[in-house]
Amino acid sequence: MDWSSFPREKTDCILCGSSSCRLLSVQKTWPVVRCTECGLVYLSERPAEKALTNMYSRAYYEDGDVGYKGYVRTFEKYHYTFMKIFSRRHRDLLRHSTGRRLLEVGCAYGFLLDYLGKRGWDVQGVEISPLSSAFARSKLGLQVHTGSLESADLEKHSFDVILLLDVLEHLHRPYDLLRRIRELLSPDGILVVQCPWELYHWEEIAEAVFRGKRPGTIEPDSVPAHLYFFQPVTLDAVLKKGGFRVCARQSGNYGSIRRLVKPPEINRGNPIERFSRFVYFRLGLRRFLYFAARLVHLGNGIIRYAIPEEDELQ
């Protein structure tokens, strides 16, 4: 798919509204900028919202250049690793939630919903892709609405947990979605948000330095599907602006599946970079740093548990 061919729209910072920004790089013809007022990193030109159905077509789940490479085949091949990830998510949900009515926004093919449903959760999903949502319904028997959360016919206060996993960075109108989530959560309900920490995470800063680039200027993930590239402070600020209070924080490490599908290259770049990659990947330095990073909340996955602010509910 030619990802540069989508109709475009320009945008200012969604967090502070400023139009003042600094260009970091241009990826696949899409400009990645950093707001000079609040620090949010985003695409200052992005695909128009009307192009979303075309974006999340078969190419997104099959081609691997922006989205996934053989999504269903990968799940089947690395089923054991997915189960470990799902089991950890399940344990975390049991610790933080008070009920079992769960909605996943952006549930893709529904594999996590299927896992949780088989463990006593009352699950539903919402997915914009007709391809993956149809799979979830026909192959897994799940109750999944095709389209946006705003268009789904769901009762107010009908969910104890709403999952927003690797979704917020895709949204043109994140505050509309967060407003709708506040309506759907039960009085004791909780929102679980997960986003990648990109460009200014310590690992990617180190990669930029070893490649002789300025921090923030290497290629982020999934352009132009990702519209924002969050850091912990900017993700927390977006949730606060959206009417939520963060009540718990976690840190995870992305990439366990990706490393199986596409092992990291060692002999790439200048001699210093090649030596650094050998030490990092082959001698176990990354494994040690990932373990330590998770303990001090510096993993490359940002996880937040949030509840609606009381004044927003009045």
DOFI-690133 format. One record per residue (C-alpha): residue number from 1; residue in three letters; x, y, z. Coordinates in steps of 0.02 Angstrom, whole numbers, plus 50000, padded with zeros to 5 digits. Layout:
N
- resi:resn:xx:yy:zz
- NUM:Ala:X:Y:Z
...
This chain:
314
- resi:resn:xx:yy:zz
- 1:Met:50000:50000:50000
- 2:Asp:50059:50176:49961
- 3:Trp:50042:50255:50133
- 4:Ser:50091:50427:50067
- 5:Ser:49939:50433:49952
- 6:Phe:49805:50458:50084
- 7:Pro:49712:50624:50088
- 8:Arg:49791:50737:50218
- 9:Glu:49744:50864:50348
- 10:Lys:49852:50982:50449
- 11:Thr:49835:50993:50637
- 12:Asp:49900:51089:50787
- 13:Cys:49948:51011:50953
- 14:Ile:49799:50919:51028
- 15:Leu:49865:50943:51204
- 16:Cys:49894:51130:51218
- 17:Gly:49824:51193:51052
- 18:Ser:49985:51277:51000
- 19:Ser:50038:51284:50817
- 20:Ser:50219:51314:50866
- 21:Cys:50322:51158:50835
- 22:Arg:50495:51097:50786
- 23:Leu:50518:50975:50643
- 24:Leu:50605:50816:50701
- 25:Ser:50600:50713:50541
- 26:Val:50497:50670:50388
- 27:Gln:50446:50487:50380
- 28:Lys:50366:50416:50222
- 29:Thr:50326:50599:50176
- 30:Trp:50239:50629:50345
- 31:Pro:50314:50767:50457
- 32:Val:50350:50718:50638
- 33:Val:50357:50872:50749
- 34:Arg:50374:50916:50933
- 35:Cys:50267:51051:51010
- 36:Thr:50378:51190:51077
- 37:Glu:50251:51232:51212
- 38:Cys:50208:51064:51294
- 39:Gly:50326:50938:51213
- 40:Leu:50196:50825:51131
- 41:Val:50267:50737:50978
- 42:Tyr:50143:50714:50836
- 43:Leu:50113:50714:50648
- 44:Ser:50079:50893:50596
- 45:Glu:50007:50822:50435
- 46:Arg:49906:50664:50457
- 47:Pro:49789:50554:50355
- 48:Ala:49614:50627:50348
- 49:Glu:49492:50540:50463
- 50:Lys:49386:50485:50315
- 51:Ala:49532:50375:50259
- 52:Leu:49531:50266:50416
- 53:Thr:49431:50122:50344
- 54:Asn:49553:50109:50200
- 55:Met:49702:50124:50318
- 56:Tyr:49650:49978:50427
- 57:Ser:49618:49861:50283
- 58:Arg:49702:49696:50244
- 59:Ala:49866:49785:50204
- 60:Tyr:49881:49849:50384
- 61:Tyr:49866:49673:50455
- 62:Glu:49966:49583:50320
- 63:Asp:50100:49689:50236
- 64:Gly:50206:49730:50388
- 65:Asp:50272:49897:50324
- 66:Val:50164:50003:50439
- 67:Gly:50056:49882:50538
- 68:Tyr:50076:49695:50557
- 69:Lys:50151:49555:50455
- 70:Gly:50025:49414:50444
- 71:Tyr:49927:49455:50603
- 72:Val:49831:49291:50620
- 73:Arg:49976:49182:50565
- 74:Thr:50089:49267:50690
- 75:Phe:49964:49236:50830
- 76:Glu:49953:49053:50785
- 77:Lys:50141:49030:50767
- 78:Tyr:50188:49117:50930
- 79:His:50034:49066:51027
- 80:Tyr:50132:49023:51185
- 81:Thr:50210:49197:51195
- 82:Phe:50042:49280:51168
- 83:Met:49968:49175:51308
- 84:Lys:50104:49236:51427
- 85:Ile:50064:49416:51381
- 86:Phe:49877:49387:51402
- 87:Ser:49903:49299:51569
- 88:Arg:50000:49448:51636
- 89:Arg:49863:49565:51577
- 90:His:49732:49456:51660
- 91:Arg:49824:49459:51827
- 92:Asp:49839:49648:51818
- 93:Leu:49654:49669:51780
- 94:Leu:49604:49561:51927
- 95:Arg:49710:49669:52040
- 96:His:49639:49835:51981
- 97:Ser:49457:49802:51935
- 98:Thr:49303:49778:52044
- 99:Gly:49190:49695:51914
- 100:Arg:49197:49580:51763
- 101:Arg:49104:49679:51629
- 102:Leu:49239:49726:51504
- 103:Leu:49245:49822:51341
- 104:Glu:49399:49827:51230
- 105:Val:49408:49976:51112
- 106:Gly:49513:49932:50960
- 107:Cys:49504:49745:50992
- 108:Ala:49571:49697:50819
- 109:Tyr:49541:49510:50790
- 110:Gly:49479:49486:50969
- 111:Phe:49613:49367:51032
- 112:Leu:49630:49452:51203
- 113:Leu:49440:49464:51221
- 114:Asp:49426:49279:51182
- 115:Tyr:49557:49239:51314
- 116:Leu:49470:49343:51447
- 117:Gly:49297:49280:51401
- 118:Lys:49354:49102:51432
- 119:Arg:49409:49155:51606
- 120:Gly:49245:49224:51669
- 121:Trp:49240:49400:51598
- 122:Asp:49085:49469:51514
- 123:Val:49169:49541:51360
- 124:Gln:49123:49654:51214
- 125:Gly:49230:49743:51085
- 126:Val:49233:49889:50966
- 127:Glu:49343:49888:50811
- 128:Ile:49352:50008:50665
- 129:Ser:49420:49879:50542
- 130:Pro:49282:49780:50454
- 131:Leu:49408:49643:50417
- 132:Ser:49465:49605:50594
- 133:Ser:49298:49638:50678
- 134:Ala:49213:49515:50560
- 135:Phe:49343:49384:50608
- 136:Ala:49309:49413:50793
- 137:Arg:49123:49386:50767
- 138:Ser:49125:49241:50644
- 139:Lys:49277:49142:50703
- 140:Leu:49277:49177:50889
- 141:Gly:49092:49211:50920
- 142:Leu:49126:49377:51005
- 143:Gln:49009:49525:51020
- 144:Val:49108:49656:50925
- 145:His:49040:49817:50849
- 146:Thr:49117:49878:50685
- 147:Gly:49150:50064:50687
- 148:Ser:49193:50195:50817
- 149:Leu:49150:50189:51001
- 150:Glu:49042:50343:50978
- 151:Ser:48933:50251:50851
- 152:Ala:48914:50092:50955
- 153:Asp:48745:50062:51036
- 154:Leu:48801:50035:51216
- 155:Glu:48714:50076:51379
- 156:Lys:48784:50206:51498
- 157:His:48880:50142:51650
- 158:Ser:48879:49965:51582
- 159:Phe:49064:49921:51598
- 160:Asp:49179:49897:51746
- 161:Val:49336:49898:51638
- 162:Ile:49371:49979:51471
- 163:Leu:49532:49934:51382
- 164:Leu:49618:50058:51268
- 165:Leu:49775:49961:51221
- 166:Asp:49886:50034:51085
- 167:Val:49739:50138:51022
- 168:Leu:49753:50316:51089
- 169:Glu:49900:50356:50975
- 170:His:49789:50317:50823
- 171:Leu:49643:50432:50862
- 172:His:49598:50593:50772
- 173:Arg:49477:50645:50910
- 174:Pro:49544:50569:51071
- 175:Tyr:49443:50682:51186
- 176:Asp:49278:50632:51105
- 177:Leu:49322:50451:51139
- 178:Leu:49375:50485:51319
- 179:Arg:49211:50578:51348
- 180:Arg:49114:50427:51284
- 181:Ile:49216:50311:51394
- 182:Arg:49170:50413:51547
- 183:Glu:48987:50387:51504
- 184:Leu:49007:50199:51484
- 185:Leu:49105:50163:51642
- 186:Ser:49015:50105:51798
- 187:Pro:49033:50213:51955
- 188:Asp:49182:50108:52011
- 189:Gly:49244:50075:51834
- 190:Ile:49421:50096:51773
- 191:Leu:49503:50138:51608
- 192:Val:49663:50046:51560
- 193:Val:49772:50136:51433
- 194:Gln:49930:50071:51353
- 195:Cys:50040:50165:51231
- 196:Pro:50217:50145:51166
- 197:Trp:50347:50266:51234
- 198:Glu:50430:50324:51074
- 199:Leu:50575:50432:51016
- 200:Tyr:50621:50501:51187
- 201:His:50630:50334:51278
- 202:Trp:50806:50298:51341
- 203:Glu:50828:50153:51219
- 204:Glu:50783:50258:51067
- 205:Ile:50887:50406:51127
- 206:Ala:51036:50288:51137
- 207:Glu:50998:50220:50963
- 208:Ala:50993:50397:50893
- 209:Val:51159:50442:50974
- 210:Phe:51247:50286:50910
- 211:Arg:51182:50325:50735
- 212:Gly:51248:50502:50745
- 213:Lys:51075:50581:50753
- 214:Arg:50990:50699:50873
- 215:Pro:50869:50620:50999
- 216:Gly:50694:50614:50928
- 217:Thr:50747:50610:50746
- 218:Ile:50751:50422:50711
- 219:Glu:50599:50337:50634
- 220:Pro:50455:50306:50756
- 221:Asp:50339:50158:50740
- 222:Ser:50193:50142:50618
- 223:Val:50191:50310:50529
- 224:Pro:50062:50367:50474
- 225:Ala:49947:50255:50577
- 226:His:50019:50327:50739
- 227:Leu:49973:50510:50752
- 228:Tyr:50056:50544:50921
- 229:Phe:50216:50479:51000
- 230:Phe:50189:50489:51187
- 231:Gln:50303:50508:51335
- 232:Pro:50236:50474:51511
- 233:Val:50211:50658:51548
- 234:Thr:50115:50694:51387
- 235:Leu:50007:50538:51402
- 236:Asp:49961:50586:51581
- 237:Ala:49920:50762:51522
- 238:Val:49806:50700:51382
- 239:Leu:49712:50589:51506
- 240:Lys:49693:50734:51626
- 241:Lys:49629:50848:51488
- 242:Gly:49509:50708:51440
- 243:Gly:49433:50707:51615
- 244:Phe:49528:50564:51696
- 245:Arg:49636:50548:51850
- 246:Val:49778:50423:51843
- 247:Cys:49764:50308:51994
- 248:Ala:49900:50181:51953
- 249:Arg:50051:50171:51839
- 250:Gln:50139:50024:51762
- 251:Ser:50283:50002:51643
- 252:Gly:50298:49864:51515
- 253:Asn:50420:49811:51380
- 254:Tyr:50360:49804:51201
- 255:Gly:50434:49693:51068
- 256:Ser:50432:49512:51127
- 257:Ile:50330:49458:50975
- 258:Arg:50420:49574:50855
- 259:Arg:50589:49505:50907
- 260:Leu:50528:49330:50865
- 261:Val:50457:49382:50696
- 262:Lys:50605:49491:50649
- 263:Pro:50762:49465:50755
- 264:Pro:50865:49624:50776
- 265:Glu:51005:49655:50652
- 266:Ile:51180:49654:50724
- 267:Asn:51292:49700:50576
- 268:Arg:51211:49865:50535
- 269:Gly:51279:50041:50537
- 270:Asn:51451:50108:50576
- 271:Pro:51580:50005:50674
- 272:Ile:51531:50083:50841
- 273:Glu:51348:50046:50810
- 274:Arg:51385:49866:50758
- 275:Phe:51489:49835:50914
- 276:Ser:51356:49915:51024
- 277:Arg:51220:49809:50945
- 278:Phe:51322:49650:50973
- 279:Val:51345:49691:51158
- 280:Tyr:51165:49746:51178
- 281:Phe:51076:49604:51088
- 282:Arg:51195:49456:51092
- 283:Leu:51280:49474:51262
- 284:Gly:51119:49501:51360
- 285:Leu:51134:49686:51402
- 286:Arg:50961:49723:51336
- 287:Arg:50881:49586:51439
- 288:Phe:50961:49655:51598
- 289:Leu:50913:49836:51557
- 290:Tyr:50734:49787:51514
- 291:Phe:50717:49699:51681
- 292:Ala:50787:49849:51775
- 293:Ala:50683:49972:51673
- 294:Arg:50523:49884:51716
- 295:Leu:50562:49897:51902
- 296:Val:50587:50086:51894
- 297:His:50444:50118:51769
- 298:Leu:50557:50155:51622
- 299:Gly:50501:50016:51505
- 300:Asn:50454:50064:51328
- 301:Gly:50271:50029:51360
- 302:Ile:50170:50156:51461
- 303:Ile:50022:50083:51555
- 304:Arg:49897:50190:51651
- 305:Tyr:49745:50147:51756
- 306:Ala:49629:50297:51765
- 307:Ile:49460:50343:51836
- 308:Pro:49345:50487:51786
- 309:Glu:49370:50649:51881
- 310:Glu:49221:50679:51995
- 311:Asp:49190:50856:51933
- 312:Glu:49181:50790:51755
- 313:Leu:49037:50676:51805
- 314:Gln:48929:50811:51881
